Every structure is written in C-alpha cells, then in structure tokens.
Amino acid sequence: MEKYFENFSFQNRRKLIRLFNRFRTISKAQDLNFLATIYKTDKWGKHFYTPHYKFHFSSFRKKKLNILEIGIGGYESPTQGGGSLRMWERFFPNAMIYGLDIYDKSKLEEGRIKIIQGSQIDRELLTNLSNRVGGFEIIIDDGSHQNEHIIESFKILFPLLKNGGIYVVEDTQTSYWKEYGGDELNIDNPKNAVSYFKSLIHGLNHSEMRNSNREISPYEEIISSVHFYHNLIFIYKGVNPFNPSIDLS
C-alpha cells in the first residue's frame, strides 16, 4: 500500500503512512508482534524479541513515561530507520519516545517521537538529555553493538534510569564476534558484554556472602533482577537488598 504514496514529498508521505498504519493497528495496538511487522522493525521476524518485550513492558503500557532507544537504524541515510520508535509510540499511548543515533535522523521525528544525534558513550550528552526530559523509565540499547560501547553506555545510563525502570540490551551475540570486540575463545572475558552482565548476577546476592572479600560494584545495590534471553538482556533497577532508607528517586 505504501507504494501509492511514492509521488508525495518525504514529509507528506510519512504523514500519510503514519495515518494509514494507525488505522491498520486500531484493534491491535497491544500486539507487539503485529506492530513490529507493520512498522518494519526486526524485533520480530529476524529476531524474536517482541514476546519478551511484551512480558516485561505490559505493566508500563498505559503509564506516562519517557523511553530512550539507542540506535535508530538505516545507517547514514537520513530518511531510513525509526521502525521500532514508531512501534513503541503505538504500543505506549502516553509515552514520549526518544531515539539516539550517531547519524542525523531528525527527519524521522513525528508525533511523540523525538530524535537526538550523538554518541551512545557521550556522558555529557546523555546526562544532559536525562536531566532535560526528567529521566527515563525504559532504556533500550540497540546501538553500535560494540562490546565496549554496550558496557560503557550501561555504566553511564543505568544510574540515570528511574527506580523501578528497565534497561535492555539487544543483539548480545556480538559478545562472541571479534569485529565487535567480542571473544568466543574466552567467553568469561570481562570485556565481553554477556560476561560483564553475567558478573552482576553474583551481586544480586552480595548481602549473603559471609566470608567474601570481593569489592561490591556501584550497581549491586540498585539492581533488583537480571533476565537473560537469546541475544537479549533485561536489567531491572531497584533496591537490593530491600532497604527503605535507600532513596533511588
């Protein structure tokens, strides 16, 4: 159907496609598999992430919140990508959706979708963005997939995530790919993203370690759970162990 809009300008075409897709999804705004297909994101089909997203995100769906997704897609093209941003905007009817990309994707702004250009490891940019919008409840790293960037982005952004929020890392198969800084020969390499997040699991139980001299990481008291799936990780921010005197707001 979108081929019928080809003779329109890019912005007018985007408006028409937006209206058309909203009509097609009127009765299926809660079906992430369907939305991923309509909005042409690889979170369903190439990957099978949307069932996990629905499980973890459903309780947030009607809330007023801020969502940040790192990586918009389409590489250098200013008019390509943004499928998952549109999917999130449709799934979360009261959320502001922020997309961050190293390339200029400002032409993809529409509705409640806002675009920021910059690096996913630019601490100043990320901190200023979080302060400006009032923080994020959900952060999704679908960016460069370089192991160094995955770990550094988490170290910058997880402390900025709101209490009770969820941090997601996609496409963690690059933890084993050399060209992305991964290591399949030594899968316990701490520079490997999966290995790094796996190390946080012991931190969930740090208060029960009686004779350990291990150094507690700055994240261990603010991670309440970690969930691993095929090429996908969810990290929940909360108090660990529960202590009402700790204020994460």
N, C-alpha and C positions, 0 to 999 in steps of 0.2 A: 504493500500500500504506500510506503514511503516514497516509492519511485514517482508517484504522481505529484510530489512536492518539489521535484528537482529543478523546475524552472523558476522557483522563488529565490529571493536572496537568502543568505545563510540564516540571518536572524528571523526572517518571516517563516522560513522553512522549519526552524527549530520551534517556533510558536505553534505552528500547525501540527507538527509531530507530537509536541507536548499535549495539546488538546486531544489529539487522536488517541494517544496512549493512555491518557487519563480516562477516556471513555471506555477503552478496552479493559481497563483494570477496575472499573467501578465496583464490581462484586468480588474482586479477588485481591484487594489491597493487603490482605493478611497472608497471602500465599507467596512466600519468597521465591520458591522455585519458578512459579509463573512470572513473577515480576522480573526475575533475573533473565528469563527468556525474552520478555517484551523489551526490556531496556538493554539487552545485549551485553551483559556482563558475564565473564567467565566463572563467576562464583557458583554457577550451576551449569553442568554440561561438561566443560573441560575439567573443572574442579567440582567437588560435591560439598561445598561449604554451607550452602543455604539451610539445610536441615539443622545444622549445629547453630547457625546464627539464630534461627527461629527459636530453638530451645533456650538459648541464653538471653535473647533480646526481647522476647514476647512481653515480659513484665514491664519493660520500658516503653512499649509501643505508643501508648496514649499520653505519655508524660511530656511536659515541656522541657526540652533538654538541648544540649549542644553536642554535636558529633563531629569528630575530626577524622577524615580518611587521608592518609599519606599515599600519594600515587594516584593519578587521575587516568592514566592510560593514553594511548595514542602517540607516545613518544614525542618527537619535535613538532608534530602537526598541531596548530593552534585550534583546530576545529574537530579533532578526533578525541575520543575518550569520554569519560564522565558517565558511563552507563551505570556504575554502581552508586554514584552520587544520586542519580535520578531514582534508582531503586530505593535507596534509603529515604529520600524525600517522600516517596509514595507510601512506604511502609510506616514511617514515623510522621503522622499528620501534624504534630505540634513541635517538631524539632527543627532547629537550624542546622544545616549540613555544610560543613567547611571542608573544602578539598585543597590539599597542598601538593604542589608539583614543582620540580626544578625548571620546567618549561612554562612559558606564558600560556595559560589556558583560560584567560579571562573571558573569552568569547563564549564559554560554556556556562557562564552564570545565568541562572534563571530561577524564578520563584524564590524558594528558601535556600537555594544553593549559592554559596559564596566561595570564590576562588582566591587562593593565596599562592604567589610564586615564591619559591625559596627552597633551601636545602632542608632535608629532614634531620640534619645534625647541627643546624644553626640554633644554638641555645638561646641567643638573644631574641631572634625572630619568634621562636616557639613560645618563649616565656612571655614576650610582649603580646602575642596573639591570645594566649590563655588569659592573661590579665584583662585584655580588652573585651573579650566576649564573656568573661565571668566564669571561666573554667569549662571543662568537658566532662560529660558523664560516660562517653564512649570514645575510644581512640582505636583506629584500625591502621596497622602498618601494612600497606600493600605497595610499598615504595620500591627502592632500588633492589631489595633482596640481598644486598651485600651484607655479609655477616657482621662486619664492623659497624655498618650503619644501623642494622637491626638492634644491636646491643646498645649502641650509643643513644639512639632515639628513645629506647626504653628508659635508660638512665636519666635522660632529660625530662621526658614527658610523664612517666609514671608518678613521680612525686607531685606533679601538677594536676593529675586526674582527681576528680572529686571522690570523696569517700563513698563507697558503695558502687563505684564505677567499674567498667570493664575495659581492659586493654587487650587487643587482639593482634596476633602476628600471623600473617598469611605466608604460604609458599615456603615453608621451612625446609623443603627438600634441598634448598641451596646450602644448607648446613653441611652437605656432603659433596658439593661441587667446588672444585678448586678455583675455577674462574670467578666465583663469588666469595672467595676467602674461606670456603668450607674445607672439610677434612674427613674423607671417608676411611682413611687408613687408621687414624686415631680419633675415633668418634667421641672420646672424652676430652678432646682438646678444648680448653676453656674459651677459645676464640670462636668456637663453633656455636651457633645460636641455640640449637637444640640442647647442647651440653650446658650452655650458660643457664637457660631456663630450667633445665632439669636440676641444676645445683640449688635452685631456690626451693625445691621440694623439701630438702632437709630443714630449711629454715622454717617451714610450717610447724615443725616440732621442736624448735630450738629451746623452748622453755622446759622440755622434758629431758634434756641432755644433762646428766648429773655430773659427769667427770670430763666433759669436753673442754678443751682449751681453744676451740675454734673461734675465730672472730665473727661476730654477728654482723651481717651486711646491713646497710641502712634501710633495706627494703623488707627485712624479715618480720618486722613488727607491723607492717602495713599491707602485707599480702595475706588475704584470707583463704584463697584457694587457687590452684593452677590446674587447668584441664587441657590434656593433650589429645589431639586427633590427627588423622593423616594429613600432614603438611599444615597443621593449624593449631594454634595455642591460644587459650583464653586465660588471662590473669585477672583475678578479682582484687580490688582494693578494699581493705577493711582492717580491723584491729586484730592482731594476732600476738599473744593470746588476748582474749577479750578483757579490756580494761577500761571502764567508763571514764577514767581520768585522762585518757589519751584522746585528744581532740584532733580529728583529721579534716575538719571542715575548712 
